[in-house]
Amino acid sequence: MAYKIIKGVLILTLFLSISACHSMKFKIADGQVGNVVKDRKSFFLFGIVPTENVDLALYCPNGTIAVAESTSFLDGFLGFVTLGIYTPRSSTYYCAARVN
């Protein structure tokens, strides 16, 4: 009986940890949003160690309005499968519209 309870708790914990998604958005400036760029970045060791620095001027030459970071279901699943060694994160860059 105790084995079934422990097994059930472990399975529930597994599904809850896989489905744990989050998102955050940083507003940098006011203005009209023009282009929206989506990207995925690689991180290691539970997201502590990034693999690259991002130069937003390459994505948004007219300036950046906001940056959003999120962990999708797929990102969380890949982190779970690799035991947190590889943890990707999805990024969205909201570029300023070109002013005429």
Biopython code that builds the backbone (N, CA, C, O; Angstrom):
import numpy as np
from Bio.PDB.StructureBuilder import StructureBuilder

atoms = [
    (1, "MET", "N", (0.823, -1.193, 0.000)),
    (1, "MET", "CA", (0.000, 0.000, 0.000)),
    (1, "MET", "C", (0.870, 1.261, 0.000)),
    (1, "MET", "O", (0.610, 2.188, -0.768)),
    (2, "ALA", "N", (1.885, 1.305, 0.842)),
    (2, "ALA", "CA", (2.771, 2.470, 0.907)),
    (2, "ALA", "C", (3.534, 2.644, -0.404)),
    (2, "ALA", "O", (3.821, 3.770, -0.810)),
    (3, "TYR", "N", (3.861, 1.536, -1.067)),
    (3, "TYR", "CA", (4.564, 1.596, -2.344)),
    (3, "TYR", "C", (3.719, 2.314, -3.394)),
    (3, "TYR", "O", (4.239, 3.119, -4.168)),
    (4, "LYS", "N", (2.419, 2.024, -3.422)),
    (4, "LYS", "CA", (1.522, 2.667, -4.388)),
    (4, "LYS", "C", (1.400, 4.164, -4.117)),
    (4, "LYS", "O", (1.324, 4.960, -5.054)),
    (5, "ILE", "N", (1.381, 4.545, -2.868)),
    (5, "ILE", "CA", (1.286, 5.963, -2.519)),
    (5, "ILE", "C", (2.564, 6.693, -2.940)),
    (5, "ILE", "O", (2.509, 7.767, -3.538)),
    (6, "ILE", "N", (3.707, 6.097, -2.620)),
    (6, "ILE", "CA", (4.984, 6.715, -2.995)),
    (6, "ILE", "C", (5.100, 6.810, -4.512)),
    (6, "ILE", "O", (5.543, 7.833, -5.035)),
    (7, "LYS", "N", (4.711, 5.764, -5.217)),
    (7, "LYS", "CA", (4.751, 5.760, -6.677)),
    (7, "LYS", "C", (3.837, 6.855, -7.236)),
    (7, "LYS", "O", (4.217, 7.560, -8.171)),
    (8, "GLY", "N", (2.655, 6.996, -6.676)),
    (8, "GLY", "CA", (1.719, 8.025, -7.123)),
    (8, "GLY", "C", (2.256, 9.428, -6.885)),
    (8, "GLY", "O", (2.108, 10.305, -7.736)),
    (9, "VAL", "N", (2.882, 9.644, -5.725)),
    (9, "VAL", "CA", (3.462, 10.958, -5.418)),
    (9, "VAL", "C", (4.609, 11.262, -6.370)),
    (9, "VAL", "O", (4.726, 12.394, -6.838)),
    (10, "LEU", "N", (5.452, 10.290, -6.667)),
    (10, "LEU", "CA", (6.558, 10.499, -7.599)),
    (10, "LEU", "C", (6.058, 10.818, -9.010)),
    (10, "LEU", "O", (6.605, 11.694, -9.679)),
    (11, "ILE", "N", (5.034, 10.119, -9.454)),
    (11, "ILE", "CA", (4.479, 10.385, -10.783)),
    (11, "ILE", "C", (3.852, 11.772, -10.825)),
    (11, "ILE", "O", (4.023, 12.493, -11.808)),
    (12, "LEU", "N", (3.133, 12.156, -9.782)),
    (12, "LEU", "CA", (2.538, 13.492, -9.713)),
    (12, "LEU", "C", (3.615, 14.573, -9.710)),
    (12, "LEU", "O", (3.479, 15.590, -10.390)),
    (13, "THR", "N", (4.672, 14.355, -8.955)),
    (13, "THR", "CA", (5.782, 15.309, -8.919)),
    (13, "THR", "C", (6.439, 15.428, -10.288)),
    (13, "THR", "O", (6.793, 16.530, -10.707)),
    (14, "LEU", "N", (6.607, 14.325, -10.984)),
    (14, "LEU", "CA", (7.176, 14.326, -12.321)),
    (14, "LEU", "C", (6.340, 15.182, -13.262)),
    (14, "LEU", "O", (6.877, 16.047, -13.954)),
    (15, "PHE", "N", (5.038, 14.952, -13.294)),
    (15, "PHE", "CA", (4.181, 15.709, -14.205)),
    (15, "PHE", "C", (4.124, 17.185, -13.838)),
    (15, "PHE", "O", (4.091, 18.037, -14.726)),
    (16, "LEU", "N", (4.112, 17.502, -12.559)),
    (16, "LEU", "CA", (4.085, 18.903, -12.154)),
    (16, "LEU", "C", (5.388, 19.616, -12.492)),
    (16, "LEU", "O", (5.372, 20.784, -12.880)),
    (17, "SER", "N", (6.515, 18.927, -12.348)),
    (17, "SER", "CA", (7.792, 19.566, -12.666)),
    (17, "SER", "C", (7.975, 19.761, -14.162)),
    (17, "SER", "O", (8.598, 20.736, -14.583)),
    (18, "ILE", "N", (7.449, 18.863, -14.964)),
    (18, "ILE", "CA", (7.537, 19.009, -16.415)),
    (18, "ILE", "C", (6.655, 20.155, -16.891)),
    (18, "ILE", "O", (7.026, 20.880, -17.814)),
    (19, "SER", "N", (5.509, 20.322, -16.279)),
    (19, "SER", "CA", (4.558, 21.334, -16.752)),
    (19, "SER", "C", (4.803, 22.709, -16.147)),
    (19, "SER", "O", (4.038, 23.634, -16.418)),
    (20, "ALA", "N", (5.835, 22.871, -15.345)),
    (20, "ALA", "CA", (6.101, 24.156, -14.692)),
    (20, "ALA", "C", (6.677, 25.140, -15.702)),
    (20, "ALA", "O", (7.875, 25.117, -15.985)),
    (21, "CYS", "N", (5.835, 25.992, -16.237)),
    (21, "CYS", "CA", (6.256, 26.998, -17.207)),
    (21, "CYS", "C", (6.226, 28.360, -16.530)),
    (21, "CYS", "O", (5.447, 28.578, -15.603)),
    (22, "HIS", "N", (7.053, 29.257, -16.980)),
    (22, "HIS", "CA", (7.049, 30.606, -16.429)),
    (22, "HIS", "C", (7.349, 31.601, -17.535)),
    (22, "HIS", "O", (7.871, 31.243, -18.591)),
    (23, "SER", "N", (7.017, 32.835, -17.278)),
    (23, "SER", "CA", (7.370, 33.889, -18.218)),
    (23, "SER", "C", (7.536, 35.198, -17.457)),
    (23, "SER", "O", (6.925, 35.408, -16.410)),
    (24, "MET", "N", (8.374, 36.070, -18.003)),
    (24, "MET", "CA", (8.567, 37.400, -17.433)),
    (24, "MET", "C", (8.848, 38.359, -18.584)),
    (24, "MET", "O", (9.460, 37.993, -19.588)),
    (25, "LYS", "N", (8.387, 39.590, -18.414)),
    (25, "LYS", "CA", (8.552, 40.586, -19.464)),
    (25, "LYS", "C", (9.130, 41.852, -18.851)),
    (25, "LYS", "O", (8.642, 42.348, -17.836)),
    (26, "PHE", "N", (10.172, 42.364, -19.482)),
    (26, "PHE", "CA", (10.840, 43.574, -19.024)),
    (26, "PHE", "C", (10.554, 44.699, -20.010)),
    (26, "PHE", "O", (10.945, 44.626, -21.175)),
    (27, "LYS", "N", (9.879, 45.723, -19.546)),
    (27, "LYS", "CA", (9.606, 46.875, -20.394)),
    (27, "LYS", "C", (10.797, 47.816, -20.294)),
    (27, "LYS", "O", (11.171, 48.245, -19.202)),
    (28, "ILE", "N", (11.390, 48.134, -21.440)),
    (28, "ILE", "CA", (12.599, 48.949, -21.472)),
    (28, "ILE", "C", (12.281, 50.401, -21.811)),
    (28, "ILE", "O", (12.878, 51.320, -21.250)),
    (29, "ALA", "N", (11.342, 50.603, -22.729)),
    (29, "ALA", "CA", (11.014, 51.961, -23.178)),
    (29, "ALA", "C", (9.560, 52.026, -23.606)),
    (29, "ALA", "O", (8.922, 50.999, -23.837)),
    (30, "ASP", "N", (9.045, 53.234, -23.708)),
    (30, "ASP", "CA", (7.707, 53.446, -24.246)),
    (30, "ASP", "C", (7.820, 53.619, -25.753)),
    (30, "ASP", "O", (8.867, 54.011, -26.269)),
    (31, "GLY", "N", (6.752, 53.328, -26.438)),
    (31, "GLY", "CA", (6.750, 53.534, -27.882)),
    (31, "GLY", "C", (5.946, 52.483, -28.597)),
    (31, "GLY", "O", (5.389, 51.569, -27.989)),
    (32, "GLN", "N", (5.899, 52.635, -29.902)),
    (32, "GLN", "CA", (5.162, 51.726, -30.768)),
    (32, "GLN", "C", (6.021, 50.502, -31.076)),
    (32, "GLN", "O", (7.193, 50.633, -31.430)),
    (33, "VAL", "N", (5.437, 49.318, -30.941)),
    (33, "VAL", "CA", (6.160, 48.087, -31.259)),
    (33, "VAL", "C", (6.097, 47.854, -32.757)),
    (33, "VAL", "O", (5.024, 47.895, -33.359)),
    (34, "GLY", "N", (7.250, 47.609, -33.349)),
    (34, "GLY", "CA", (7.326, 47.312, -34.780)),
    (34, "GLY", "C", (7.485, 45.821, -35.002)),
    (34, "GLY", "O", (6.495, 45.095, -35.088)),
    (35, "ASN", "N", (8.695, 45.370, -35.094)),
    (35, "ASN", "CA", (9.015, 43.971, -35.348)),
    (35, "ASN", "C", (9.098, 43.192, -34.030)),
    (35, "ASN", "O", (9.574, 43.712, -33.020)),
    (36, "VAL", "N", (8.629, 41.943, -34.054)),
    (36, "VAL", "CA", (8.734, 41.051, -32.900)),
    (36, "VAL", "C", (9.601, 39.869, -33.318)),
    (36, "VAL", "O", (9.297, 39.180, -34.292)),
    (37, "VAL", "N", (10.688, 39.640, -32.573)),
    (37, "VAL", "CA", (11.648, 38.585, -32.903)),
    (37, "VAL", "C", (11.606, 37.527, -31.805)),
    (37, "VAL", "O", (11.712, 37.847, -30.621)),
    (38, "LYS", "N", (11.450, 36.258, -32.207)),
    (38, "LYS", "CA", (11.451, 35.141, -31.254)),
    (38, "LYS", "C", (12.754, 34.362, -31.421)),
    (38, "LYS", "O", (13.240, 34.154, -32.533)),
    (39, "ASP", "N", (13.304, 33.938, -30.282)),
    (39, "ASP", "CA", (14.589, 33.257, -30.291)),
    (39, "ASP", "C", (14.625, 32.266, -29.133)),
    (39, "ASP", "O", (13.861, 32.399, -28.177)),
    (40, "ARG", "N", (15.494, 31.291, -29.215)),
    (40, "ARG", "CA", (15.682, 30.335, -28.129)),
    (40, "ARG", "C", (17.164, 30.321, -27.770)),
    (40, "ARG", "O", (18.023, 30.187, -28.642)),
    (41, "LYS", "N", (17.448, 30.457, -26.504)),
    (41, "LYS", "CA", (18.820, 30.468, -26.001)),
    (41, "LYS", "C", (19.089, 29.200, -25.200)),
    (41, "LYS", "O", (18.189, 28.632, -24.581)),
    (42, "SER", "N", (20.342, 28.774, -25.226)),
    (42, "SER", "CA", (20.762, 27.600, -24.467)),
    (42, "SER", "C", (21.426, 28.025, -23.169)),
    (42, "SER", "O", (22.241, 28.947, -23.148)),
    (43, "PHE", "N", (21.077, 27.352, -22.101)),
    (43, "PHE", "CA", (21.694, 27.549, -20.801)),
    (43, "PHE", "C", (22.090, 26.188, -20.261)),
    (43, "PHE", "O", (21.575, 25.158, -20.696)),
    (44, "PHE", "N", (23.010, 26.197, -19.309)),
    (44, "PHE", "CA", (23.437, 24.965, -18.672)),
    (44, "PHE", "C", (23.309, 25.092, -17.161)),
    (44, "PHE", "O", (23.206, 26.196, -16.627)),
    (45, "LEU", "N", (23.317, 23.964, -16.485)),
    (45, "LEU", "CA", (23.252, 23.881, -15.021)),
    (45, "LEU", "C", (22.047, 24.653, -14.471)),
    (45, "LEU", "O", (22.193, 25.639, -13.748)),
    (46, "PHE", "N", (20.859, 24.175, -14.835)),
    (46, "PHE", "CA", (19.586, 24.722, -14.354)),
    (46, "PHE", "C", (19.384, 26.183, -14.745)),
    (46, "PHE", "O", (18.689, 26.915, -14.041)),
    (47, "GLY", "N", (19.973, 26.613, -15.842)),
    (47, "GLY", "CA", (19.789, 27.966, -16.325)),
    (47, "GLY", "C", (20.734, 28.986, -15.733)),
    (47, "GLY", "O", (20.563, 30.185, -15.954)),
    (48, "ILE", "N", (21.719, 28.542, -14.990)),
    (48, "ILE", "CA", (22.650, 29.463, -14.340)),
    (48, "ILE", "C", (23.739, 29.928, -15.300)),
    (48, "ILE", "O", (24.173, 31.078, -15.229)),
    (49, "VAL", "N", (24.184, 29.050, -16.195)),
    (49, "VAL", "CA", (25.313, 29.351, -17.076)),
    (49, "VAL", "C", (24.804, 29.591, -18.501)),
    (49, "VAL", "O", (24.384, 28.649, -19.173)),
    (50, "PRO", "N", (24.838, 30.857, -18.967)),
    (50, "PRO", "CA", (24.404, 31.126, -20.349)),
    (50, "PRO", "C", (25.481, 30.730, -21.345)),
    (50, "PRO", "O", (26.654, 30.606, -20.992)),
    (51, "THR", "N", (25.072, 30.534, -22.590)),
    (51, "THR", "CA", (26.031, 30.166, -23.630)),
    (51, "THR", "C", (26.422, 31.345, -24.505)),
    (51, "THR", "O", (27.390, 31.254, -25.261)),
    (52, "GLU", "N", (25.686, 32.455, -24.418)),
    (52, "GLU", "CA", (26.010, 33.609, -25.250)),
    (52, "GLU", "C", (25.402, 34.877, -24.667)),
    (52, "GLU", "O", (24.437, 34.825, -23.903)),
    (53, "ASN", "N", (25.976, 36.008, -25.034)),
    (53, "ASN", "CA", (25.410, 37.315, -24.703)),
    (53, "ASN", "C", (24.599, 37.790, -25.904)),
    (53, "ASN", "O", (24.933, 37.494, -27.051)),
    (54, "VAL", "N", (23.545, 38.520, -25.629)),
    (54, "VAL", "CA", (22.661, 38.993, -26.691)),
    (54, "VAL", "C", (22.890, 40.482, -26.918)),
    (54, "VAL", "O", (22.835, 41.278, -25.981)),
    (55, "ASP", "N", (23.145, 40.847, -28.161)),
    (55, "ASP", "CA", (23.245, 42.246, -28.554)),
    (55, "ASP", "C", (21.913, 42.619, -29.203)),
    (55, "ASP", "O", (21.665, 42.274, -30.359)),
    (56, "LEU", "N", (21.066, 43.317, -28.467)),
    (56, "LEU", "CA", (19.734, 43.641, -28.970)),
    (56, "LEU", "C", (19.776, 44.551, -30.188)),
    (56, "LEU", "O", (18.817, 44.576, -30.959)),
    (57, "ALA", "N", (20.847, 45.291, -30.382)),
    (57, "ALA", "CA", (20.958, 46.160, -31.559)),
    (57, "ALA", "C", (20.985, 45.345, -32.855)),
    (57, "ALA", "O", (20.591, 45.847, -33.908)),
    (58, "LEU", "N", (21.440, 44.113, -32.787)),
    (58, "LEU", "CA", (21.423, 43.262, -33.976)),
    (58, "LEU", "C", (20.007, 42.850, -34.349)),
    (58, "LEU", "O", (19.686, 42.724, -35.531)),
    (59, "TYR", "N", (19.156, 42.639, -33.346)),
    (59, "TYR", "CA", (17.774, 42.245, -33.588)),
    (59, "TYR", "C", (16.878, 43.461, -33.830)),
    (59, "TYR", "O", (15.969, 43.413, -34.658)),
    (60, "CYS", "N", (17.139, 44.549, -33.104)),
    (60, "CYS", "CA", (16.281, 45.733, -33.127)),
    (60, "CYS", "C", (17.126, 46.988, -33.390)),
    (60, "CYS", "O", (17.516, 47.666, -32.440)),
    (61, "PRO", "N", (17.411, 47.304, -34.636)),
    (61, "PRO", "CA", (18.267, 48.461, -34.925)),
    (61, "PRO", "C", (17.631, 49.803, -34.541)),
    (61, "PRO", "O", (18.351, 50.784, -34.354)),
    (62, "ASN", "N", (16.301, 49.866, -34.420)),
    (62, "ASN", "CA", (15.618, 51.114, -34.052)),
    (62, "ASN", "C", (15.411, 51.246, -32.544)),
    (62, "ASN", "O", (14.811, 52.218, -32.083)),
    (63, "GLY", "N", (15.892, 50.300, -31.795)),
    (63, "GLY", "CA", (15.706, 50.306, -30.339)),
    (63, "GLY", "C", (14.790, 49.178, -29.904)),
    (63, "GLY", "O", (14.099, 48.572, -30.723)),
    (64, "THR", "N", (14.790, 48.905, -28.620)),
    (64, "THR", "CA", (14.000, 47.816, -28.058)),
    (64, "THR", "C", (12.958, 48.375, -27.102)),
    (64, "THR", "O", (13.272, 49.207, -26.251)),
    (65, "ILE", "N", (11.731, 47.923, -27.241)),
    (65, "ILE", "CA", (10.637, 48.337, -26.364)),
    (65, "ILE", "C", (10.564, 47.417, -25.143)),
    (65, "ILE", "O", (10.423, 47.888, -24.015)),
    (66, "ALA", "N", (10.660, 46.106, -25.373)),
    (66, "ALA", "CA", (10.537, 45.151, -24.267)),
    (66, "ALA", "C", (11.233, 43.836, -24.631)),
    (66, "ALA", "O", (11.464, 43.531, -25.801)),
    (67, "VAL", "N", (11.552, 43.079, -23.596)),
    (67, "VAL", "CA", (12.140, 41.755, -23.746)),
    (67, "VAL", "C", (11.337, 40.803, -22.862)),
    (67, "VAL", "O", (11.085, 41.091, -21.691)),
    (68, "ALA", "N", (10.942, 39.677, -23.429)),
    (68, "ALA", "CA", (10.201, 38.667, -22.668)),
    (68, "ALA", "C", (11.006, 37.371, -22.653)),
    (68, "ALA", "O", (11.527, 36.939, -23.682)),
    (69, "GLU", "N", (11.100, 36.767, -21.491)),
    (69, "GLU", "CA", (11.768, 35.475, -21.324)),
    (69, "GLU", "C", (10.727, 34.485, -20.824)),
    (69, "GLU", "O", (9.907, 34.819, -19.968)),
    (70, "SER", "N", (10.761, 33.277, -21.353)),
    (70, "SER", "CA", (9.799, 32.278, -20.890)),
    (70, "SER", "C", (10.395, 30.883, -20.987)),
    (70, "SER", "O", (11.328, 30.627, -21.748)),
    (71, "THR", "N", (9.832, 30.005, -20.201)),
    (71, "THR", "CA", (10.156, 28.591, -20.275)),
    (71, "THR", "C", (8.899, 27.881, -20.741)),
    (71, "THR", "O", (7.923, 27.783, -19.997)),
    (72, "SER", "N", (8.921, 27.391, -21.961)),
    (72, "SER", "CA", (7.765, 26.684, -22.504)),
    (72, "SER", "C", (7.757, 25.243, -22.002)),
    (72, "SER", "O", (8.682, 24.805, -21.318)),
    (73, "PHE", "N", (6.715, 24.525, -22.346)),
    (73, "PHE", "CA", (6.644, 23.117, -21.960)),
    (73, "PHE", "C", (7.831, 22.351, -22.540)),
    (73, "PHE", "O", (8.446, 21.540, -21.848)),
    (74, "LEU", "N", (8.152, 22.606, -23.809)),
    (74, "LEU", "CA", (9.280, 21.911, -24.447)),
    (74, "LEU", "C", (10.596, 22.262, -23.763)),
    (74, "LEU", "O", (11.435, 21.387, -23.546)),
    (75, "ASP", "N", (10.786, 23.545, -23.419)),
    (75, "ASP", "CA", (12.000, 23.949, -22.702)),
    (75, "ASP", "C", (12.119, 23.197, -21.374)),
    (75, "ASP", "O", (13.182, 22.676, -21.036)),
    (76, "GLY", "N", (11.019, 23.151, -20.632)),
    (76, "GLY", "CA", (11.019, 22.451, -19.346)),
    (76, "GLY", "C", (11.241, 20.961, -19.502)),
    (76, "GLY", "O", (11.931, 20.342, -18.691)),
    (77, "PHE", "N", (10.660, 20.383, -20.540)),
    (77, "PHE", "CA", (10.832, 18.956, -20.782)),
    (77, "PHE", "C", (12.287, 18.623, -21.109)),
    (77, "PHE", "O", (12.831, 17.640, -20.604)),
    (78, "LEU", "N", (12.921, 19.449, -21.959)),
    (78, "LEU", "CA", (14.328, 19.211, -22.293)),
    (78, "LEU", "C", (15.228, 19.362, -21.067)),
    (78, "LEU", "O", (16.185, 18.608, -20.897)),
    (79, "GLY", "N", (14.917, 20.338, -20.219)),
    (79, "GLY", "CA", (15.670, 20.481, -18.976)),
    (79, "GLY", "C", (15.484, 19.287, -18.062)),
    (79, "GLY", "O", (16.427, 18.856, -17.399)),
    (80, "PHE", "N", (14.266, 18.748, -18.022)),
    (80, "PHE", "CA", (13.990, 17.592, -17.176)),
    (80, "PHE", "C", (14.713, 16.342, -17.680)),
    (80, "PHE", "O", (15.316, 15.604, -16.901)),
    (81, "VAL", "N", (14.643, 16.117, -18.990)),
    (81, "VAL", "CA", (15.258, 14.923, -19.576)),
    (81, "VAL", "C", (16.771, 14.927, -19.365)),
    (81, "VAL", "O", (17.370, 13.874, -19.147)),
    (82, "THR", "N", (17.391, 16.109, -19.430)),
    (82, "THR", "CA", (18.844, 16.196, -19.249)),
    (82, "THR", "C", (19.234, 16.437, -17.783)),
    (82, "THR", "O", (20.389, 16.744, -17.487)),
    (83, "LEU", "N", (18.286, 16.300, -16.894)),
    (83, "LEU", "CA", (18.509, 16.477, -15.449)),
    (83, "LEU", "C", (19.054, 17.871, -15.122)),
    (83, "LEU", "O", (19.846, 18.033, -14.194)),
    (84, "GLY", "N", (18.620, 18.878, -15.898)),
    (84, "GLY", "CA", (19.019, 20.258, -15.642)),
    (84, "GLY", "C", (20.369, 20.648, -16.206)),
    (84, "GLY", "O", (20.804, 21.787, -16.035)),
    (85, "ILE", "N", (21.037, 19.723, -16.875)),
    (85, "ILE", "CA", (22.335, 20.059, -17.460)),
    (85, "ILE", "C", (22.143, 21.038, -18.613)),
    (85, "ILE", "O", (22.862, 22.033, -18.710)),
    (86, "TYR", "N", (21.174, 20.761, -19.489)),
    (86, "TYR", "CA", (20.839, 21.653, -20.603)),
    (86, "TYR", "C", (19.439, 22.209, -20.345)),
    (86, "TYR", "O", (18.480, 21.446, -20.231)),
    (87, "THR", "N", (19.320, 23.516, -20.255)),
    (87, "THR", "CA", (18.022, 24.136, -19.986)),
    (87, "THR", "C", (17.792, 25.308, -20.939)),
    (87, "THR", "O", (18.246, 26.422, -20.675)),
    (88, "PRO", "N", (17.092, 25.060, -22.040)),
    (88, "PRO", "CA", (16.833, 26.146, -22.982)),
    (88, "PRO", "C", (15.786, 27.114, -22.431)),
    (88, "PRO", "O", (15.021, 26.779, -21.527)),
    (89, "ARG", "N", (15.772, 28.305, -22.991)),
    (89, "ARG", "CA", (14.808, 29.327, -22.604)),
    (89, "ARG", "C", (14.394, 30.082, -23.857)),
    (89, "ARG", "O", (15.237, 30.395, -24.697)),
    (90, "SER", "N", (13.120, 30.373, -23.989)),
    (90, "SER", "CA", (12.603, 31.099, -25.143)),
    (90, "SER", "C", (12.612, 32.597, -24.856)),
    (90, "SER", "O", (12.252, 33.029, -23.761)),
    (91, "SER", "N", (13.026, 33.387, -25.850)),
    (91, "SER", "CA", (13.084, 34.841, -25.711)),
    (91, "SER", "C", (12.268, 35.488, -26.813)),
    (91, "SER", "O", (12.205, 34.984, -27.935)),
    (92, "THR", "N", (11.642, 36.613, -26.482)),
    (92, "THR", "CA", (10.918, 37.412, -27.462)),
    (92, "THR", "C", (11.378, 38.851, -27.302)),
    (92, "THR", "O", (11.359, 39.399, -26.200)),
    (93, "TYR", "N", (11.793, 39.462, -28.414)),
    (93, "TYR", "CA", (12.263, 40.840, -28.403)),
    (93, "TYR", "C", (11.248, 41.703, -29.147)),
    (93, "TYR", "O", (10.922, 41.435, -30.303)),
    (94, "TYR", "N", (10.754, 42.736, -28.477)),
    (94, "TYR", "CA", (9.795, 43.664, -29.065)),
    (94, "TYR", "C", (10.565, 44.899, -29.510)),
    (94, "TYR", "O", (11.008, 45.702, -28.689)),
    (95, "CYS", "N", (10.715, 45.037, -30.822)),
    (95, "CYS", "CA", (11.519, 46.128, -31.383)),
    (95, "CYS", "C", (10.663, 47.366, -31.585)),
    (95, "CYS", "O", (9.460, 47.285, -31.831)),
    (96, "ALA", "N", (11.320, 48.518, -31.475)),
    (96, "ALA", "CA", (10.641, 49.794, -31.708)),
    (96, "ALA", "C", (10.349, 49.956, -33.190)),
    (96, "ALA", "O", (11.125, 49.539, -34.050)),
    (97, "ALA", "N", (9.204, 50.575, -33.462)),
    (97, "ALA", "CA", (8.835, 50.840, -34.848)),
    (97, "ALA", "C", (9.727, 51.952, -35.406)),
    (97, "ALA", "O", (10.165, 52.840, -34.675)),
    (98, "ARG", "N", (9.979, 51.887, -36.677)),
    (98, "ARG", "CA", (10.806, 52.894, -37.336)),
    (98, "ARG", "C", (10.026, 54.208, -37.423)),
    (98, "ARG", "O", (8.872, 54.225, -37.853)),
    (99, "VAL", "N", (10.650, 55.287, -37.021)),
    (99, "VAL", "CA", (10.020, 56.594, -37.050)),
    (99, "VAL", "C", (10.385, 57.283, -38.351)),
    (99, "VAL", "O", (11.560, 57.381, -38.703)),
    (100, "ASN", "N", (9.363, 57.764, -39.068)),
    (100, "ASN", "CA", (9.614, 58.429, -40.360)),
    (100, "ASN", "C", (9.982, 59.869, -40.193)),
    (100, "ASN", "O", (10.223, 60.563, -41.181)),
]
sb = StructureBuilder()
sb.init_structure("model")
sb.init_model(0)
sb.init_chain("A")
sb.init_seg("    ")
for serial, (resi, resn, name, xyz) in enumerate(atoms, 1):
    if name == "N":
        sb.init_residue(resn, " ", resi, " ")
    sb.init_atom(name, np.array(xyz, "f"), 0.0, 1.0, " ", f" {name:<3s}", serial, name[0])
structure = sb.get_structure()
